[in-house]
């Protein structure tokens, strides 16, 4: 199997056009809409062979930007009655929540490979509005940590990191967890999706991956602002990056790793997930701390390391299941984040392990949504685009 050729073919196969908007669906059968961080991944992958399509992916996201600056996590360019997600969100056009803020990073990677100042100028204003929304609306009390108001905003819908606040037990079924998240959507809808009210009344988590991704995107935003000769934008990015780094260290770090916390009281949710490794992506660990994380967690076959990559949840957690969606299986976007972090710290052999097992999963089971970490069996949606991030793992 020619992984690169098949990745390119999949991105073309999943491409859609509605009117003047072009985008890529994550999976035609299961996810026939446009998703925020998926489209950022698509843009990164497309930048390796089709930079114009990468730009269209970003343009279509900003076309659905809300007046307050938020870019929704789902855009319904076409209504699929078999999967009427728009009914859940009480909105015919988009969902009412966001996703990990990957836009600036994707744009910087696109520009780094194929410089295009005109395109950056075109999207710069909506890009700044999006990050000002994240900083201002998702941190209304200036705690310097960005908050999520629904587990789906993490991109990891039923991760056990959120079990405590969701009021579910570690053995909760997939359908029961989905029902509880639907009830949360209804509660947030009752509060008109006002971020501060939703946090106070329903669900308020400062999540590790969300904030790590925000940090890396603020770095990218600062570089883009510099190219735009926007000194205020540069200060905005740099000042908030510093504040978030400090707050994560103060409120999230304990026992050598970072933990997601309750926004109300900074209580740590001590569930061991791949979130232990994503801080490598933003260089949050000192080299000594990173060495300890690698020895205690990354290379530990009893917990995270499997023959097919890094499990999304430690095998020692009561919630672990090799086929239980975000409660154990291998997901390829997290492998990509981990790979990038490992490379930045100089863990070359470990990064090669991630790249090789990433390819191993796809070669064995093709482009699937997730993979059993014990057998490599592909599970979930078919023709799922996260595997195309292999195009970005050859540096």
C-alpha positions in Angstrom: 0.0 0.0 0.0 1.4 3.4 -1.0 0.4 5.4 2.0 1.1 8.8 0.6 -0.7 8.1 -2.7 -3.7 6.7 -0.8 -3.8 9.6 1.6 -3.9 12.1 -1.3 -6.6 10.0 -3.0 -8.7 10.0 0.1 -8.6 13.7 0.6 -9.7 14.1 -3.0 -12.5 11.5 -2.6 -13.8 13.3 0.5 -13.8 16.7 -1.1 -17.1 18.5 -1.4 -18.3 21.8 -2.9 -21.4 23.7 -2.0 -21.8 26.9 -4.0 -18.6 28.8 -3.6 -17.4 26.8 -0.6 -15.0 23.8 -0.9 -14.2 21.6 2.1 -13.4 18.0 3.1 -15.6 15.7 5.1 -13.9 13.5 7.7 -15.9 10.4 6.6 -18.6 10.4 3.9 -20.8 7.8 5.7 -20.4 8.8 9.3 -19.3 12.5 9.3 -20.7 14.1 6.2 -20.4 17.7 7.4 -17.4 20.0 7.9 -15.6 19.9 11.3 -13.3 22.6 12.6 -10.2 20.8 13.8 -10.6 18.1 11.1 -10.5 20.8 8.4 -7.3 22.2 10.0 -5.8 18.7 9.8 -7.0 18.5 6.2 -5.3 21.9 5.4 -2.0 20.7 6.9 -2.1 17.5 4.9 -3.3 19.3 1.7 -0.5 21.9 2.0 1.9 19.1 1.0 0.5 18.7 -2.5 -2.5 21.1 -3.1 -2.0 24.4 -1.4 -5.0 26.0 -3.1 -7.3 23.3 -1.7 -5.8 24.0 1.7 -6.8 27.6 1.4 -10.3 26.7 0.4 -10.6 24.5 3.5 -9.8 27.5 5.7 -12.0 29.9 3.8 -15.0 27.7 4.3 -14.4 27.6 8.0 -14.3 31.4 8.3 -17.4 31.7 6.1 -19.4 30.2 9.0 -17.7 32.3 11.7 -20.3 33.7 14.2 -20.6 37.4 15.0 -18.9 36.9 18.4 -15.8 35.4 16.6 -16.4 31.7 17.4 -15.8 29.2 14.6 -18.3 26.4 15.2 -17.1 22.8 15.4 -19.6 21.7 12.8 -20.9 23.4 9.6 -23.9 22.0 7.8 -23.3 22.9 4.2 -25.7 20.2 3.2 -28.5 18.6 5.3 -28.2 14.9 5.7 -31.5 13.6 7.0 -29.9 10.3 8.1 -27.6 12.2 10.4 -29.6 15.3 11.5 -27.0 16.8 13.8 -28.4 20.2 13.1 -31.6 19.3 15.0 -29.5 18.6 18.1 -28.0 22.0 18.0 -31.2 23.9 17.3 -29.5 25.5 14.3 -29.8 24.8 10.6 -26.4 26.2 9.7 -23.8 25.3 12.4 -23.4 23.7 15.8 -23.2 26.0 18.8 -19.8 25.1 20.3 -16.3 25.1 19.0 -13.3 22.7 19.0 -9.5 22.8 19.7 -8.3 26.1 18.1 -6.0 24.7 15.4 -6.5 27.5 12.8 -3.4 29.6 13.3 -1.1 26.6 13.4 -2.6 25.3 10.2 -2.3 28.7 8.5 1.3 29.0 9.5 2.2 25.6 8.3 0.5 26.4 5.0 2.4 29.7 4.7 5.7 28.1 5.7 5.4 25.7 2.8 3.9 28.0 0.2 4.2 31.7 1.2 1.1 33.7 0.3 0.9 37.1 1.9 -2.3 38.0 0.1 -4.1 35.0 1.5 -2.8 35.7 5.1 -4.1 39.3 4.7 -7.4 37.9 3.6 -8.0 35.7 6.6 -6.1 37.7 9.3 -9.0 39.7 10.6 -11.3 36.7 11.2 -8.4 34.7 12.6 -7.7 37.4 15.2 -11.5 37.6 16.0 -11.4 33.8 16.7 -8.5 33.9 19.1 -9.9 37.0 20.9 -13.1 35.0 21.3 -11.2 32.1 22.9 -9.2 34.3 25.2 -12.1 36.6 26.2 -15.2 34.5 26.2 -13.6 31.2 27.3 -11.8 32.9 30.2 -14.4 35.4 31.4 -12.9 35.6 34.9 -9.3 36.0 33.7 -8.0 32.8 35.2 -5.7 32.5 32.1 -6.9 29.1 31.1 -9.3 28.5 28.2 -12.4 26.6 29.2 -14.7 24.1 27.3 -18.4 23.9 28.0 -19.0 20.5 26.5 -16.7 17.4 26.2 -17.2 17.5 22.4 -15.2 20.8 22.4 -12.1 18.8 23.4 -12.5 16.7 20.3 -12.6 13.6 22.5 -16.3 13.2 23.1 -16.5 10.5 25.7 -13.0 10.7 27.2 -13.0 9.6 30.9 -11.3 12.9 31.7 -14.8 14.3 31.9 -16.6 11.5 33.7 -16.7 13.2 37.1 -18.4 16.4 35.8 -20.6 14.4 33.5 -21.8 12.3 36.5 -21.0 8.9 34.9 -19.1 5.9 36.0 -16.0 4.5 34.4 -18.0 1.7 32.8 -20.5 3.9 31.2 -21.7 2.7 27.8 -21.1 4.7 24.6 -24.9 5.4 24.1 -25.4 6.5 27.7 -22.5 8.9 27.5 -23.9 10.3 24.3 -27.3 10.7 26.0 -25.7 12.6 28.9 -23.9 14.9 26.4 -27.2 15.5 24.6 -28.7 16.5 27.9 -25.8 18.9 28.4 -26.5 20.5 25.0 -30.1 21.0 26.1 -29.0 22.7 29.3 -26.6 24.9 27.4 -29.3 25.7 24.9 -31.5 26.8 27.8 -28.7 29.2 28.8 -28.6 30.4 25.1 -25.0 29.0 24.9 -23.8 32.0 26.9 -20.3 30.9 27.8 -20.1 32.3 31.3 -23.6 31.0 32.2 -22.9 27.6 30.8 -19.7 27.4 32.8 -21.3 28.5 36.1 -24.3 26.2 35.7 -23.5 23.2 33.6 -20.0 22.2 32.6 -16.7 24.0 33.1 -13.4 22.2 32.3 -9.9 23.6 31.7 -8.7 20.8 29.5 -5.0 20.1 29.0 -5.0 19.3 25.2 -7.2 22.3 24.4 -4.9 24.7 26.3 -1.7 23.1 24.9 -3.1 23.5 21.3 -4.1 27.1 22.1 -0.5 27.8 23.2 1.0 26.5 20.0 -1.6 28.4 18.0 -0.8 31.6 19.9 2.9 31.1 18.9 1.8 30.8 15.2 -0.6 33.7 15.6 2.3 35.9 16.8 4.4 34.9 13.8 1.5 35.8 11.5 0.8 39.1 13.3 4.5 40.0 12.8 4.2 39.4 9.0 1.1 41.6 9.1 3.1 44.3 11.0 0.5 44.2 13.7 2.4 45.0 16.9 -0.8 44.9 19.0 -1.6 41.4 17.6 1.9 40.2 18.4 1.6 41.5 22.0 -1.8 39.8 22.3 -0.4 36.5 21.3 2.8 36.7 23.3 1.2 38.0 26.5 -1.5 35.4 26.5 0.9 32.6 25.7 3.0 33.6 28.8 -0.1 33.8 31.0 -1.5 30.5 29.9 1.9 28.7 30.4 2.1 30.1 33.9 -1.4 29.2 34.8 -1.0 25.6 33.4 2.1 25.1 35.5 0.4 26.6 38.6 -3.0 24.8 38.4 -2.6 21.7 36.3 0.9 20.3 37.0 1.3 17.6 39.7 3.0 14.2 40.0 5.2 15.1 37.0 2.3 15.5 34.5 -0.5 18.0 33.6 -4.1 17.2 34.5 -7.3 18.8 33.3 -9.1 20.7 36.0 -12.5 21.8 37.2 -12.9 25.4 36.3 -14.7 26.2 39.5 -12.1 25.1 42.0 -9.1 23.9 39.9 -9.7 20.3 41.2 -7.6 17.9 39.1 -9.3 15.1 37.2 -6.7 12.4 37.8 -7.4 10.1 34.9 -4.4 9.0 32.9 -4.9 9.7 29.2 -2.8 10.7 26.2 -3.0 14.2 27.7 0.2 13.3 29.6 2.1 13.6 26.3 0.4 16.5 24.4 2.4 19.1 26.6 5.4 18.0 24.6 3.8 19.7 21.6 4.1 23.1 23.4 7.4 22.4 25.2 5.7 22.7 28.5 7.9 20.1 30.2 11.5 20.8 31.2 13.9 18.3 29.7 14.2 16.5 33.0 10.4 16.3 33.4 10.0 15.1 29.8 12.6 12.4 30.4 10.6 11.2 33.4 7.3 11.2 31.4 8.9 9.2 28.7 10.2 6.6 31.1 7.2 6.3 33.5 4.5 6.6 30.9 5.4 6.7 27.2 7.6 3.6 27.2 5.5 1.7 29.7 3.7 -1.2 28.0 1.6 -1.8 31.0 -0.1 1.6 30.6 0.2 3.5 27.3 2.6 1.9 24.9 1.1 -0.7 22.6 2.2 -2.6 19.5 0.2 -0.1 17.4 1.0 3.2 19.1 0.0 5.1 22.2 -3.3 4.2 23.8 -5.7 7.1 24.3 -6.2 6.0 27.9 -3.9 4.0 30.2 -4.6 0.3 30.3 -4.6 0.5 34.1 -7.5 2.9 34.2 -10.9 1.3 35.1 -12.4 3.0 32.1 -10.0 1.4 29.6 -11.3 -0.6 26.7 -9.5 -1.5 23.6 -12.6 -0.7 21.4 -14.3 1.9 23.6 -14.0 5.0 21.4 -12.0 7.7 23.3 -11.5 5.3 26.3 -8.5 3.3 25.0 -8.1 2.9 21.3 -5.4 4.5 19.0 -6.5 7.7 17.4 -4.2 9.1 14.7 -4.5 12.8 15.3 -3.2 12.4 18.9 -0.3 10.3 17.5 0.5 13.2 15.2 0.5 15.7 18.2 2.8 13.3 20.1 5.1 12.8 17.2 5.6 16.6 16.8 6.3 16.9 20.5 8.8 14.1 20.5 10.6 15.6 17.6 10.9 18.9 19.3 12.5 17.3 22.3 14.9 15.2 20.3 13.4 11.9 21.1 14.1 10.6 17.6 13.7 6.9 18.2 10.4 7.4 20.0 9.1 9.7 17.2 10.1 7.0 14.7 8.0 4.5 16.7 5.0 6.8 16.5 5.5 7.3 12.8 6.0 3.6 12.1 3.0 2.4 14.1 0.9 5.1 12.5 1.7 3.7 9.1 1.3 0.1 10.5 -2.3 0.9 11.5 -3.2 2.3 8.1 -1.4 -0.4 6.2 -3.2 -3.1 8.2 -6.7 -1.6 8.4 -6.8 1.3 5.9 -8.1 4.7 6.9 -10.3 4.0 9.9 -11.6 6.3 12.6 -9.6 4.5 15.4 -7.7 1.3 16.0 -7.6 -1.5 18.6 -4.2 -1.0 20.3 -3.8 -4.7 21.0 -4.5 -6.0 17.5 -4.4 -3.0 15.1 -8.0 -3.7 14.0 -9.6 -0.7 12.4 -12.8 0.4 14.1 -15.5 3.1 13.6 -15.9 5.2 10.5 -14.3 4.2 7.2 -12.4 6.4 4.8 -11.6 8.6 7.8 -9.2 11.4 7.0 -7.0 11.6 10.1 -4.7 9.1 8.6 -3.8 11.6 5.9 -1.7 13.3 8.6 0.9 10.7 7.6 1.8 13.3 4.9 3.1 15.6 7.6 5.2 13.0 9.5 8.2 12.8 7.3 10.2 15.8 8.6 
